[in-house]
Amino acid sequence: MKSLQELKQADKLIIEQLGIDGGCGDIYLNGTRGKPLSVVFSWGGGWEHVSVSYPNKTPSWDEMCKVKDMFWNDDECVIQFHPPKSEYVNIHPHCLHLWRRCGGEGMITPPKMFV
């Protein structure tokens, strides 16, 4: 994940609150004319994490790609999990999550030609 200093310089990200291991704010992908994405980011518990949501719609693939680029470098692999239904936790119906193990250790991806 990019450093906090780098995140503070992102022109579309407004950080509203910081804590020990993360923060929250808004992302204005379409300038101030559009509704902002709410974002919560953290790097505690061995995982880097960003949750992204709108109040009434789910973020698109393109929007999630832009968020990924905002929080991580081009050479970092980030994933979205689809856990077993028995492990679902859904506090907000329009929230998506990006995850990366701290340090990037152990990230296995399929061969490039399969993706």
All heavy atoms as an XYZ file, in Angstrom:
919
protein
N       0.851     -1.177      0.000
C       0.000      0.000      0.000
C       0.887      1.227      0.000
O       1.963      1.225      0.591
C      -0.905     -0.013      1.232
C      -1.900      1.130      1.293
S      -2.996      1.087      2.731
C      -4.337      0.133      2.049
N       0.434      2.255     -0.661
C       1.190      3.496     -0.686
C       1.286      4.069      0.727
O       0.463      3.776      1.594
C       0.532      4.493     -1.628
C       0.615      4.075     -3.095
C      -0.018      5.098     -4.006
C       0.092      4.653     -5.452
N      -0.583      5.596     -6.363
N       2.282      4.903      0.935
C       2.475      5.513      2.252
C       1.370      6.530      2.524
O       0.726      7.044      1.596
C       3.835      6.213      2.309
O       3.835      7.365      1.490
N       1.183      6.834      3.778
C       0.197      7.836      4.165
C       0.514      9.180      3.519
O      -0.389      9.893      3.078
C       0.135      7.961      5.687
C      -0.954      8.836      6.250
C      -2.333      8.431      5.749
C      -0.919      8.804      7.765
N       1.790      9.506      3.413
C       2.197     10.756      2.767
C       1.759     10.776      1.303
O       1.263     11.784      0.813
C       3.718     10.938      2.887
C       4.191     12.309      2.498
C       3.647     13.406      3.411
O       3.262     13.165      4.547
N       3.583     14.616      2.911
N       1.927      9.645      0.605
C       1.494      9.564     -0.793
C      -0.027      9.681     -0.899
O      -0.546     10.348     -1.796
C       1.944      8.246     -1.416
C       3.431      8.152     -1.658
C       3.859      6.773     -2.104
O       3.613      5.801     -1.358
O       4.427      6.667     -3.213
N      -0.744      9.025      0.013
C      -2.206      9.086     -0.008
C      -2.708     10.506      0.226
O      -3.672     10.943     -0.393
C      -2.805      8.133      1.021
C      -2.588      6.647      0.758
C      -3.125      5.820      1.912
C      -3.205      6.227     -0.555
N      -2.044     11.228      1.111
C      -2.448     12.612      1.386
C      -2.272     13.500      0.160
O      -2.922     14.537      0.054
C      -1.636     13.172      2.558
C      -2.064     12.621      3.902
C      -1.216     13.217      5.021
C      -1.655     12.745      6.375
N      -0.833     13.300      7.465
N      -1.436     13.105     -0.780
C      -1.196     13.899     -1.987
C      -2.131     13.526     -3.133
O      -2.137     14.199     -4.160
C       0.254     13.742     -2.423
C       1.227     14.342     -1.434
C       2.675     14.080     -1.803
O       2.988     13.601     -2.877
N       3.571     14.404     -0.893
N      -2.933     12.472     -2.969
C      -3.866     12.073     -4.029
C      -4.922     13.155     -4.191
O      -5.623     13.506     -3.237
C      -4.509     10.731     -3.684
N      -5.042     13.698     -5.395
C      -5.902     14.863     -5.597
C      -7.397     14.569     -5.484
O      -8.181     15.459     -5.233
C      -5.590     15.544     -6.934
C      -5.866     14.664     -8.139
O      -5.985     13.440     -7.975
O      -5.957     15.208     -9.248
N      -7.821     13.334     -5.644
C      -9.248     13.023     -5.584
C      -9.673     12.453     -4.226
O     -10.843     12.198     -3.989
C      -9.611     12.043     -6.694
C      -9.392     12.638     -8.077
C      -9.669     11.636     -9.159
C      -9.253     12.150    -10.499
N     -10.236     12.903    -11.192
N      -8.711     12.249     -3.329
C      -8.977     11.671     -2.010
C      -8.966     12.751     -0.940
O      -8.004     13.508     -0.814
C      -7.924     10.612     -1.677
C      -7.938     10.019     -0.276
C      -9.230      9.243     -0.018
C      -6.731      9.106     -0.075
N     -10.052     12.827     -0.187
C     -10.137     13.724      0.962
C     -10.156     12.839      2.214
O     -11.134     12.133      2.458
C     -11.418     14.596      0.928
C     -11.534     15.359     -0.393
C     -11.480     15.526      2.135
C     -10.436     16.340     -0.667
N      -9.065     12.857      2.964
C      -8.995     12.075      4.198
C      -9.635     12.894      5.305
O      -9.202     14.000      5.600
C      -7.537     11.711      4.545
C      -6.926     10.841      3.423
C      -7.472     10.988      5.888
C      -5.447     10.561      3.589
N     -10.683     12.345      5.903
C     -11.418     13.064      6.937
C     -10.990     12.690      8.344
O     -11.140     13.481      9.274
C     -12.920     12.812      6.764
C     -13.450     13.375      5.459
C     -14.891     13.009      5.192
O     -15.497     12.264      5.997
O     -15.421     13.453      4.163
N     -10.477     11.465      8.498
C     -10.107     11.007      9.828
C      -8.970     10.003      9.716
O      -8.957      9.174      8.812
C     -11.322     10.362     10.498
C     -11.153     10.068     11.948
C     -12.477      9.606     12.563
O     -13.475      9.428     11.895
N     -12.456      9.413     13.857
N      -8.008     10.076     10.643
C      -6.909      9.128     10.709
C      -6.885      8.463     12.064
O      -7.218      9.090     13.073
C      -5.566      9.831     10.463
C      -5.273     10.267      9.046
C      -3.992     11.098      8.998
C      -5.155      9.057      8.127
N      -6.476      7.205     12.078
C      -6.324      6.460     13.319
C      -4.952      5.822     13.364
O      -4.073      6.130     12.554
N      -4.775      4.894     14.292
C      -3.482      4.230     14.468
C      -3.083      3.440     13.228
O      -1.930      3.437     12.835
C      -3.523      3.296     15.697
C      -3.722      4.124     16.958
C      -2.261      2.457     15.793
C      -4.006      3.311     18.196
N      -4.038      2.746     12.628
C      -3.699      1.887     11.492
C      -4.576      2.138     10.269
O      -4.869      1.224      9.511
C      -3.761      0.420     11.899
C      -5.182     -0.065     12.187
O      -6.089      0.782     12.321
O      -5.385     -1.283     12.268
N      -4.977      3.385     10.052
C      -5.771      3.669      8.861
C      -6.537      4.965      8.969
O      -6.216      5.839      9.770
N      -7.576      5.053      8.145
C      -8.370      6.271      8.133
C      -9.607      6.108      7.285
O      -9.928      5.015      6.806
N     -10.307      7.213      7.078
C     -11.507      7.198      6.252
C     -11.666      8.558      5.584
O     -11.052      9.540      5.986
C     -12.742      6.845      7.065
S     -13.147      8.036      8.350
N     -12.486      8.561      4.544
C     -12.710      9.804      3.826
C     -13.578      9.590      2.612
O     -14.362      8.643      2.549
N     -13.409     10.465      1.639
C     -14.190     10.429      0.410
C     -13.264     10.509     -0.790
O     -12.215     11.156     -0.742
C     -15.159     11.614      0.351
C     -16.258     11.520      1.395
O     -16.797     10.420      1.586
O     -16.574     12.553      2.012
N     -13.701      9.859     -1.872
C     -12.984      9.926     -3.137
C     -13.924     10.548     -4.162
O     -15.042     10.070     -4.358
C     -12.540      8.529     -3.612
C     -11.578      7.900     -2.603
C     -11.887      8.620     -4.991
C     -11.208      6.466     -2.931
N     -13.460     11.606     -4.810
C     -14.235     12.307     -5.830
C     -13.689     11.936     -7.207
O     -12.879     12.656     -7.785
C     -14.172     13.816     -5.601
C     -14.910     14.259     -4.369
C     -14.293     14.269     -3.125
C     -16.243     14.641     -4.449
C     -14.986     14.669     -1.989
C     -16.943     15.049     -3.316
C     -16.308     15.052     -2.099
O     -16.992     15.435     -0.970
N     -14.128     10.787     -7.740
C     -13.635     10.322     -9.027
C     -14.106     11.207    -10.176
O     -13.427     11.330    -11.183
C     -14.064      8.878     -9.283
C     -13.426      7.827     -8.373
C     -13.984      6.449     -8.683
C     -11.911      7.838     -8.508
N     -15.282     11.814    -10.042
C     -15.849     12.650    -11.102
C     -15.829     14.129    -10.732
O     -16.706     14.877    -11.135
C     -17.286     12.211    -11.407
C     -17.338     10.771    -11.858
O     -16.557     10.367    -12.709
N     -18.226      9.989    -11.287
N     -14.863     14.522     -9.958
C     -14.818     15.907     -9.504
C     -15.884     16.150     -8.453
O     -16.583     15.236     -8.020
N     -16.047     17.367     -8.043
C     -17.007     17.682     -6.984
C     -18.449     17.663     -7.477
O     -19.372     17.751     -6.680
C     -16.686     19.047     -6.355
O     -16.627     20.025     -7.390
C     -15.378     18.999     -5.597
N     -18.662     17.534     -8.794
C     -20.032     17.451     -9.328
C     -20.700     16.133     -8.951
O     -21.886     16.077     -8.719
C     -20.026     17.566    -10.850
C     -19.481     18.852    -11.393
C     -19.359     18.747    -12.866
N     -18.740     17.442    -13.153
C     -18.378     17.008    -14.320
N     -18.555     17.750    -15.365
N     -17.814     15.844    -14.479
N     -19.916     15.044     -8.946
C     -20.484     13.735     -8.672
C     -20.498     13.412     -7.197
O     -19.851     14.074     -6.389
N     -21.251     12.378     -6.860
C     -21.272     11.918     -5.472
C     -19.955     11.217     -5.157
O     -19.445     10.459     -5.972
C     -22.441     10.967     -5.255
C     -23.770     11.655     -5.416
C     -24.865     10.868     -4.743
C     -26.144     11.622     -4.972
N     -26.903     11.846     -3.828
N     -19.413     11.459     -3.976
C     -18.147     10.812     -3.633
C     -18.354      9.353     -3.210
O     -19.412      8.969     -2.731
C     -17.641     11.643     -2.456
C     -18.883     12.142     -1.799
C     -19.860     12.378     -2.927
N     -17.305      8.565     -3.405
C     -17.229      7.228     -2.841
C     -16.772      7.378     -1.394
O     -15.845      8.147     -1.123
C     -16.172      6.400     -3.572
C     -16.524      5.781     -4.900
C     -15.259      5.491     -5.685
C     -17.309      4.520     -4.681
N     -17.388      6.667     -0.484
C     -16.883      6.615      0.887
C     -15.790      5.554      0.931
O     -15.928      4.488      0.335
C     -17.995      6.238      1.861
O     -18.952      7.259      1.918
N     -14.722      5.844      1.634
C     -13.601      4.914      1.695
C     -13.107      4.790      3.130
O     -13.068      5.768      3.875
C     -12.465      5.370      0.742
C     -11.900      6.709      1.144
C     -11.356      4.349      0.665
N     -12.791      3.558      3.504
C     -12.142      3.264      4.782
C     -10.905      2.447      4.435
O     -10.997      1.478      3.677
C     -13.057      2.465      5.733
C     -12.330      2.098      7.012
C     -14.329      3.252      6.038
N      -9.749      2.856      4.952
C      -8.515      2.128      4.644
C      -7.763      1.809      5.931
O      -7.832      2.550      6.908
C      -7.644      2.925      3.668
C      -7.243      4.293      4.160
C      -6.043      4.501      4.806
C      -8.088      5.395      3.957
C      -5.675      5.765      5.248
C      -7.725      6.656      4.386
C      -6.522      6.848      5.035
N      -7.072      0.653      5.902
C      -6.323      0.242      7.084
C      -5.190     -0.701      6.689
O      -5.170     -1.246      5.596
C      -7.247     -0.458      8.087
O      -7.775     -1.645      7.533
N      -4.267     -0.878      7.616
C      -3.154     -1.791      7.399
C      -2.844     -2.562      8.686
O      -1.729     -2.958      8.935
C      -1.915     -1.051      6.886
C      -1.563      0.160      7.716
C      -0.813      0.191      8.851
C      -1.979      1.503      7.479
N      -0.738      1.464      9.348
C      -1.437      2.296      8.515
C      -2.749      2.116      6.501
C      -1.643      3.665      8.597
C      -2.945      3.476      6.587
C      -2.399      4.237      7.613
N      -3.855     -2.834      9.487
C      -3.667     -3.568     10.729
C      -3.986     -5.053     10.588
O      -4.609     -5.483      9.622
N      -3.546     -5.836     11.552
C      -3.870     -7.255     11.584
C      -3.223     -8.066     10.485
O      -3.680     -9.154     10.146
N      -2.147     -7.535      9.879
C      -1.447     -8.268      8.840
C      -2.019     -8.097      7.443
O      -1.569     -8.746      6.505
N      -3.038     -7.221      7.301
C      -3.665     -7.008      5.994
C      -3.790     -5.526      5.693
O      -4.132     -4.730      6.573
C      -5.069     -7.616      5.960
C      -5.059     -9.096      5.938
C      -5.071     -9.924      7.027
C      -5.026     -9.925      4.787
N      -5.047    -11.224      6.617
C      -5.017    -11.260      5.245
C      -5.002     -9.684      3.418
C      -4.991    -12.341      4.369
C      -4.982    -10.757      2.556
C      -4.968    -12.065      3.026
N      -3.553     -5.180      4.430
C      -3.898     -3.858      3.916
C      -5.316     -3.992      3.374
O      -5.644     -5.000      2.723
C      -2.940     -3.464      2.789
C      -1.511     -3.371      3.243
C      -0.511     -3.258      2.100
O      -0.875     -3.496      0.923
O       0.648     -2.944      2.404
N      -6.160     -3.013      3.651
C      -7.577     -3.143      3.302
C      -8.148     -1.785      2.931
O      -7.853     -0.780      3.574
C      -8.333     -3.709      4.512
C      -9.812     -3.628      4.374
N     -10.569     -2.769      5.136
C     -10.675     -4.297      3.574
C     -11.849     -2.926      4.796
N     -11.933     -3.834      3.854
N      -8.966     -1.782      1.896
C      -9.716     -0.587      1.523
C     -11.149     -1.019      1.246
O     -11.383     -1.938      0.463
C      -9.123      0.108      0.275
C      -9.996      1.278     -0.151
C      -7.706      0.600      0.550
N     -12.108     -0.395      1.923
C     -13.517     -0.622      1.609
C     -14.049      0.612      0.915
O     -13.668      1.740      1.238
C     -14.336     -0.946      2.863
O     -14.406      0.166      3.717
N     -14.910      0.382     -0.080
C     -15.388      1.448     -0.952
C     -16.892      1.311     -1.108
O     -17.392      0.204     -1.356
C     -14.720      1.334     -2.348
C     -15.158      2.459     -3.247
C     -13.207      1.294     -2.223
N     -17.625      2.409     -0.964
C     -19.079      2.312     -1.101
C     -19.701      3.636     -1.514
O     -19.148      4.703     -1.281
C     -19.715      1.850      0.216
O     -19.503      2.814      1.224
N     -20.853      3.512     -2.141
C     -21.785      4.607     -2.367
C     -22.986      4.325     -1.470
O     -23.237      3.171     -1.111
C     -22.282      4.636     -3.821
C     -21.313      5.180     -4.832
C     -20.790      4.346     -5.808
C     -20.962      6.522     -4.849
C     -19.929      4.844     -6.784
C     -20.099      7.026     -5.818
C     -19.585      6.173     -6.769
O     -18.735      6.666     -7.730
N     -23.788      5.332     -1.151
C     -24.961      5.076     -0.315
C     -26.005      4.173     -0.985
O     -26.620      3.344     -0.321
C     -25.561      6.456     -0.053
C     -24.616      7.460     -0.569
C     -23.610      6.766     -1.427
N     -26.187      4.323     -2.320
C     -27.305      3.635     -2.968
C     -26.935      2.813     -4.197
O     -27.820      2.383     -4.922
C     -28.374      4.656     -3.374
C     -28.935      5.367     -2.167
O     -29.262      4.731     -1.169
N     -29.013      6.684     -2.231
N     -25.652      2.640     -4.473
C     -25.249      1.794     -5.599
C     -23.887      1.193     -5.310
O     -23.106      1.730     -4.529
C     -25.243      2.555     -6.917
C     -24.099      3.517     -7.093
C     -24.055      4.058     -8.520
C     -22.712      4.713     -8.765
N     -22.291      4.686    -10.124
N     -23.606      0.080     -5.959
C     -22.338     -0.612     -5.778
C     -21.306     -0.032     -6.745
O     -21.624      0.226     -7.909
C     -22.533     -2.119     -6.052
O     -23.562     -2.603     -5.181
C     -21.261     -2.900     -5.797
N     -20.069      0.204     -6.286
C     -19.037      0.723     -7.186
C     -18.820     -0.212     -8.380
O     -18.922     -1.434     -8.259
C     -17.784      0.777     -6.307
C     -18.300      0.841     -4.906
C     -19.571      0.046     -4.911
N     -18.497      0.381     -9.524
C     -18.243     -0.391    -10.738
C     -16.821     -0.959    -10.737
O     -15.963     -0.550     -9.946
C     -18.430      0.501    -11.966
O     -17.379      1.455    -12.036
N     -16.565     -1.866    -11.682
C     -15.216     -2.416    -11.863
C     -14.230     -1.282    -12.148
O     -13.151     -1.230    -11.565
C     -15.223     -3.434    -13.004
C     -13.850     -3.926    -13.345
C     -13.041     -3.481    -14.354
C     -13.104     -4.930    -12.644
N     -11.849     -4.159    -14.337
C     -11.858     -5.054    -13.301
C     -13.375     -5.722    -11.538
C     -10.880     -5.957    -12.883
C     -12.405     -6.620    -11.128
C     -11.175     -6.736    -11.787
N     -14.578     -0.372    -13.024
C     -13.706      0.744    -13.378
C     -13.392      1.610    -12.154
O     -12.252      2.023    -11.950
C     -14.352      1.587    -14.482
C     -13.440      2.694    -14.974
O     -12.293      2.384    -15.390
O     -13.852      3.866    -14.932
N     -14.392      1.873    -11.346
C     -14.176      2.665    -10.126
C     -13.250      1.932     -9.160
O     -12.358      2.540     -8.561
C     -15.515      2.991     -9.462
C     -16.329      3.983    -10.267
C     -17.769      4.091     -9.833
O     -18.342      3.093     -9.314
O     -18.351      5.174    -10.022
N     -13.436      0.622     -9.026
C     -12.573     -0.154     -8.140
C     -11.135     -0.167     -8.648
O     -10.188     -0.122     -7.854
C     -13.103     -1.579     -7.978
C     -14.434     -1.656     -7.235
S     -14.383     -0.954     -5.560
C     -13.467     -2.227     -4.693
N     -10.954     -0.193     -9.967
C      -9.602     -0.118    -10.538
C      -8.942      1.218    -10.204
O      -7.753      1.265     -9.865
C      -9.653     -0.317    -12.050
S     -10.047     -2.001    -12.559
N      -9.697      2.290    -10.263
C      -9.163      3.613     -9.933
C      -8.794      3.697     -8.452
O      -7.774      4.290     -8.091
C     -10.161      4.698    -10.311
C     -10.284      4.873    -11.817
C     -11.348      5.871    -12.194
C     -11.470      5.952    -13.717
N     -12.576      6.788    -14.145
N      -9.601      3.093     -7.597
C      -9.295      3.067     -6.164
C      -8.037      2.242     -5.922
O      -7.150      2.636     -5.159
C     -10.486      2.524     -5.344
C     -10.103      2.297     -3.897
C     -11.667      3.482     -5.442
N      -7.934      1.098     -6.595
C      -6.734      0.260     -6.464
C      -5.498      1.072     -6.823
O      -4.493      1.066     -6.119
C      -6.857     -0.977     -7.341
C      -5.741     -2.015     -7.126
C      -4.532     -1.732     -7.987
C      -3.466     -2.782     -7.848
N      -2.196     -2.375     -8.447
N      -5.557      1.788     -7.946
C      -4.416      2.591     -8.385
C      -4.102      3.724     -7.418
O      -2.949      4.131     -7.284
C      -4.666      3.165     -9.773
C      -4.675      2.095    -10.854
O      -4.180      0.976    -10.611
O      -5.189      2.389    -11.954
N      -5.106      4.236     -6.739
C      -4.910      5.324     -5.789
C      -4.182      4.829     -4.527
O      -3.325      5.531     -3.987
C      -6.266      5.915     -5.402
C      -6.178      7.125     -4.502
S      -7.809      7.828     -4.163
C      -8.215      8.496     -5.770
N      -4.499      3.617     -4.079
C      -3.966      3.116     -2.810
C      -2.755      2.201     -2.937
O      -2.006      2.047     -1.977
C      -5.069      2.410     -2.024
C      -6.003      3.371     -1.342
C      -7.092      3.893     -2.010
C      -5.768      3.792     -0.037
C      -7.945      4.804     -1.399
C      -6.608      4.699      0.587
C      -7.699      5.204     -0.100
N      -2.572      1.576     -4.106
C      -1.455      0.653     -4.288
C      -0.666      0.999     -5.539
O      -1.179      1.633     -6.457
C      -1.964     -0.784     -4.387
C      -2.388     -1.364     -3.084
C      -1.582     -1.937     -2.135
C      -3.715     -1.451     -2.567
N      -2.340     -2.366     -1.069
C      -3.660     -2.076     -1.304
C      -4.968     -1.055     -3.047
C      -4.771     -2.326     -0.530
C      -6.088     -1.301     -2.275
C      -5.989     -1.934     -1.023
N       0.557      0.548     -5.585
C       1.416      0.737     -6.746
C       1.032     -0.237     -7.856
O       0.397     -1.270     -7.607
C       2.886      0.539     -6.356
C       3.338      1.586     -5.357
O       3.117      2.777     -5.550
N       3.952      1.141     -4.280
N       1.453      0.070     -9.071
C       1.109     -0.742    -10.237
C       1.569     -2.194    -10.121
O       0.936     -3.093    -10.662
C       1.712     -0.138    -11.512
C       1.044      1.158    -11.931
O      -0.042      1.482    -11.392
O       1.609      1.849    -12.787
N       2.683     -2.432     -9.433
C       3.229     -3.783     -9.353
C       2.705     -4.584     -8.154
O       3.170     -5.689     -7.894
C       4.756     -3.736     -9.325
C       5.312     -3.009     -8.105
O       4.542     -2.289     -7.417
O       6.514     -3.155     -7.831
N       1.723     -4.053     -7.435
C       1.161     -4.753     -6.281
C      -0.153     -5.434     -6.661
O      -1.004     -4.842     -7.320
C       0.926     -3.778     -5.122
C       2.233     -3.221     -4.569
C       2.018     -2.233     -3.457
O       1.398     -1.179     -3.700
O       2.474     -2.520     -2.332
N      -0.298     -6.689     -6.240
C      -1.501     -7.467     -6.512
C      -2.475     -7.310     -5.347
O      -2.110     -7.482     -4.181
C      -1.132     -8.938     -6.689
S      -2.536     -9.996     -7.055
N      -3.705     -6.972     -5.669
C      -4.767     -6.760     -4.684
C      -5.929     -7.671     -5.060
O      -6.170     -7.913     -6.238
C      -5.217     -5.283     -4.692
C      -6.323     -5.033     -3.716
C      -4.032     -4.374     -4.397
N      -6.663     -8.173     -4.074
C      -7.738     -9.126     -4.371
C      -9.051     -8.721     -3.724
O      -9.083     -7.963     -2.755
C      -7.359    -10.556     -3.936
C      -7.034    -10.602     -2.438
C      -6.189    -11.063     -4.743
C      -6.747    -11.979     -1.911
N     -10.142     -9.243     -4.288
C     -11.469     -9.183     -3.681
C     -11.831    -10.621     -3.345
O     -11.728    -11.500     -4.204
C     -12.500     -8.615     -4.649
C     -12.371     -7.131     -4.862
C     -13.470     -6.606     -5.770
O     -13.274     -6.504     -6.957
N     -14.609     -6.283     -5.184
N     -12.233    -10.870     -2.111
C     -12.596    -12.223     -1.691
C     -14.075    -12.489     -1.908
O     -14.909    -11.594     -1.743
C     -12.305    -12.420     -0.193
C     -10.849    -12.592      0.122
C     -10.149    -11.580      0.736
C     -10.198    -13.771     -0.187
C      -8.805    -11.732      1.041
C      -8.857    -13.940      0.109
C      -8.151    -12.913      0.725
N     -14.378    -13.724     -2.240
C     -15.748    -14.225     -2.278
C     -15.766    -15.425     -1.333
O     -15.569    -16.559     -1.763
C     -16.158    -14.625     -3.704
C     -16.290    -13.464     -4.609
N     -17.502    -12.899     -4.914
C     -15.351    -12.725     -5.254
C     -17.315    -11.872     -5.725
N     -16.019    -11.747     -5.936
N     -15.987    -15.182     -0.038
C     -15.915    -16.270      0.950
C     -17.129    -17.192      0.860
O     -18.121    -16.865      0.193
C     -15.912    -15.518      2.284
C     -16.663    -14.263      1.994
C     -16.327    -13.900      0.574
N     -17.061    -18.327      1.556
C     -18.248    -19.175      1.636
C     -19.413    -18.381      2.223
O     -19.221    -17.515      3.080
C     -17.831    -20.294      2.589
C     -16.343    -20.249      2.643
C     -15.947    -18.848      2.330
N     -20.629    -18.651      1.762
C     -21.793    -17.896      2.248
C     -21.936    -17.964      3.760
O     -22.418    -17.033      4.376
C     -23.062    -18.366      1.552
C     -23.123    -17.874      0.125
C     -24.477    -18.056     -0.489
C     -24.446    -17.470     -1.887
N     -25.730    -17.408     -2.513
N     -21.481    -19.057      4.350
C     -21.569    -19.183      5.808
C     -20.684    -18.168      6.530
O     -20.857    -17.941      7.721
C     -21.186    -20.602      6.241
O     -19.833    -20.865      5.895
N     -19.749    -17.538      5.815
C     -18.841    -16.561      6.415
C     -19.131    -15.129      5.960
O     -18.369    -14.212      6.259
C     -17.392    -16.922      6.073
C     -16.960    -18.242      6.671
C     -15.520    -18.600      6.327
O     -14.746    -17.703      5.923
O     -15.180    -19.771      6.468
N     -20.231    -14.924      5.241
C     -20.577    -13.574      4.785
C     -20.832    -12.643      5.965
O     -21.469    -13.021      6.947
C     -21.857    -13.592      3.943
C     -21.680    -13.887      2.471
C     -20.546    -14.514      1.984
C     -22.670    -13.541      1.573
C     -20.404    -14.788      0.640
C     -22.538    -13.817      0.215
C     -21.392    -14.441     -0.246
O     -21.265    -14.708     -1.571
N     -20.352    -11.435      5.837
C     -20.679    -10.344      6.749
C     -21.070     -9.187      5.840
O     -20.269     -8.738      5.027
C     -19.477     -9.946      7.628
C     -19.811     -8.747      8.478
C     -19.021    -11.113      8.480
N     -22.296     -8.714      5.961
C     -22.756     -7.648      5.077
C     -23.383     -6.543      5.907
O     -24.560     -6.564      6.212
C     -23.763     -8.191      4.047
C     -24.064     -7.178      2.967
O     -23.537     -6.072      2.972
N     -24.916     -7.552      2.048
N     -22.575     -5.560      6.255
C     -23.043     -4.431      7.053
C     -23.617     -3.341      6.144
O     -24.495     -2.602      6.532
C     -21.891     -3.881      7.920
C     -21.439     -4.970      8.894
C     -22.300     -2.627      8.668
C     -20.168     -4.644      9.643
N     -23.099     -3.268      4.915
C     -23.539     -2.260      3.955
C     -23.715     -2.956      2.603
O     -22.754     -3.502      2.062
C     -22.488     -1.157      3.857
C     -22.887      0.021      3.027
N     -23.304     -0.078      1.721
C     -22.919      1.339      3.309
C     -23.572      1.107      1.233
N     -23.345      1.999      2.186
N     -24.919     -2.937      2.021
C     -25.171     -3.718      0.801
C     -24.420     -3.245     -0.442
O     -24.324     -3.970     -1.417
C     -26.681     -3.572      0.599
C     -27.045     -2.308      1.296
C     -26.103     -2.202      2.466
N     -23.842     -2.047     -0.433
C     -23.175     -1.533     -1.630
C     -21.671     -1.335     -1.417
O     -21.040     -0.546     -2.115
C     -23.822     -0.209     -2.063
C     -25.272     -0.346     -2.355
N     -25.739     -1.040     -3.446
C     -26.366      0.092     -1.691
C     -27.055     -1.015     -3.450
N     -27.459     -0.339     -2.389
N     -21.100     -2.063     -0.472
C     -19.686     -1.903     -0.123
C     -18.860     -3.049     -0.716
O     -19.224     -4.213     -0.581
C     -19.540     -1.881      1.401
S     -17.868     -1.521      1.950
N     -17.755     -2.691     -1.369
C     -16.798     -3.671     -1.875
C     -15.457     -3.459     -1.176
O     -15.167     -2.363     -0.692
C     -16.628     -3.524     -3.395
C     -17.877     -3.797     -4.234
C     -17.576     -3.539     -5.716
C     -18.384     -5.215     -4.028
N     -14.648     -4.520     -1.146
C     -13.396     -4.489     -0.399
C     -12.225     -4.928     -1.265
O     -12.350     -5.858     -2.065
C     -13.475     -5.433      0.807
C     -14.604     -5.132      1.719
N     -14.468     -4.314      2.810
C     -15.901     -5.519      1.695
C     -15.641     -4.227      3.431
N     -16.518     -4.948      2.765
N     -11.083     -4.282     -1.076
C      -9.821     -4.685     -1.679
C      -8.876     -5.089     -0.552
O      -8.810     -4.413      0.479
C      -9.219     -3.519     -2.476
C     -10.034     -3.031     -3.662
C      -9.428     -1.747     -4.230
C     -10.116     -4.100     -4.739
N      -8.154     -6.186     -0.767
C      -7.280     -6.735      0.270
C      -5.902     -7.062     -0.292
O      -5.768     -7.486     -1.430
C      -7.859     -8.037      0.817
C      -9.165     -7.913      1.509
C     -10.406     -8.033      0.939
C      -9.386     -7.658      2.882
N     -11.369     -7.873      1.892
C     -10.776     -7.648      3.096
C      -8.534     -7.449      3.968
C     -11.334     -7.428      4.353
C      -9.095     -7.235      5.214
C     -10.480     -7.224      5.396
N      -4.898     -6.910      0.555
C      -3.544     -7.346      0.239
C      -2.851     -7.681      1.549
O      -2.901     -6.909      2.505
C      -2.757     -6.252     -0.482
C      -1.370     -6.706     -0.907
C      -0.718     -5.647     -1.807
N       0.548     -6.112     -2.297
C       1.709     -5.907     -1.674
N       1.763     -5.243     -0.535
N       2.832     -6.355     -2.195
N      -2.226     -8.836      1.590
C      -1.484     -9.233      2.775
C      -0.311     -8.260      2.963
O       0.379     -7.936      1.996
C      -0.971    -10.654      2.595
C      -0.361    -11.233      3.818
C       0.120    -12.617      3.517
N      -0.624    -13.534      4.363
C      -0.477    -14.825      4.327
N       0.340    -15.375      3.452
N      -1.150    -15.583      5.147
N      -0.106     -7.768      4.181
C       0.999     -6.830      4.447
C       2.313     -7.447      3.993
O       2.586     -8.616      4.260
C       1.074     -6.475      5.932
S      -0.219     -5.336      6.455
N       3.083     -6.661      3.282
C       4.352     -7.144      2.756
C       4.207     -7.926      1.469
O       5.184     -8.242      0.819
N       2.983     -8.279      1.103
C       2.743     -9.002     -0.137
C       3.206    -10.442     -0.142
O       3.189    -11.109     -1.166
N       3.628    -10.955      1.001
C       4.121    -12.325      1.075
C       2.998    -13.318      0.841
O       1.900    -13.178      1.361
C       4.769    -12.581      2.440
C       5.910    -11.655      2.764
C       7.045    -11.699      1.765
O       7.383    -12.789      1.283
O       7.578    -10.624      1.443
N       3.270    -14.328      0.054
C       2.320    -15.419     -0.114
C       1.186    -15.160     -1.093
O       0.270    -15.961     -1.172
N       1.220    -14.075     -1.849
C       0.162    -13.794     -2.811
C       0.376    -14.683     -4.027
O       1.365    -14.553     -4.742
C       0.175    -12.322     -3.207
C      -0.949    -11.916     -4.122
S      -2.579    -11.981     -3.392
C      -2.453    -10.701     -2.167
N      -0.544    -15.600     -4.243
C      -0.453    -16.509     -5.381
C      -1.512    -16.101     -6.394
O      -2.663    -15.862     -6.039
C      -0.684    -17.965     -4.932
C       0.405    -18.377     -3.931
C      -0.698    -18.899     -6.132
C       0.160    -19.708     -3.281
N      -1.098    -16.011     -7.647
C      -2.028    -15.670     -8.719
C      -1.957    -16.749     -9.800
O      -0.937    -17.418     -9.934
C      -1.694    -14.298     -9.333
O      -0.378    -14.336     -9.852
C      -1.809    -13.187     -8.302
N      -3.027    -16.907    -10.568
C      -2.970    -17.863    -11.672
C      -1.978    -17.399    -12.728
O      -1.623    -16.222    -12.772
C      -4.393    -17.834    -12.250
C      -5.204    -16.990    -11.361
C      -4.303    -16.229    -10.472
N      -1.553    -18.310    -13.599
C      -0.662    -17.880    -14.696
C      -1.323    -16.773    -15.511
O      -2.541    -16.769    -15.702
C      -0.490    -19.153    -15.526
C      -0.775    -20.275    -14.584
C      -1.805    -19.752    -13.625
N      -0.523    -15.840    -15.964
C      -1.009    -14.679    -16.702
C      -1.904    -15.066    -17.877
O      -2.926    -14.426    -18.132
C       0.203    -13.873    -17.184
C      -0.119    -12.561    -17.797
C       1.182    -11.836    -18.142
C       0.944    -10.534    -18.815
N       2.203     -9.851    -19.100
N      -1.566    -16.130    -18.599
C      -2.341    -16.533    -19.762
C      -3.723    -17.066    -19.378
O      -4.620    -17.123    -20.210
C      -1.600    -17.555    -20.622
C      -1.320    -18.864    -19.926
S      -0.290    -19.924    -20.929
C      -1.520    -21.055    -21.536
N      -3.937    -17.449    -18.126
C      -5.234    -17.923    -17.664
C      -6.172    -16.761    -17.345
O      -7.381    -16.904    -17.348
C      -5.109    -18.782    -16.419
C      -4.488    -20.124    -16.646
C      -4.029    -20.522    -17.891
C      -4.335    -20.996    -15.588
C      -3.451    -21.761    -18.077
C      -3.762    -22.241    -15.769
C      -3.309    -22.623    -17.012
N      -5.597    -15.613    -17.022
C      -6.393    -14.459    -16.621
C      -6.695    -13.622    -17.842
O      -7.705    -13.161    -18.117
C      -5.648    -13.604    -15.560
C      -6.479    -12.428    -15.135
C      -5.269    -14.456    -14.371
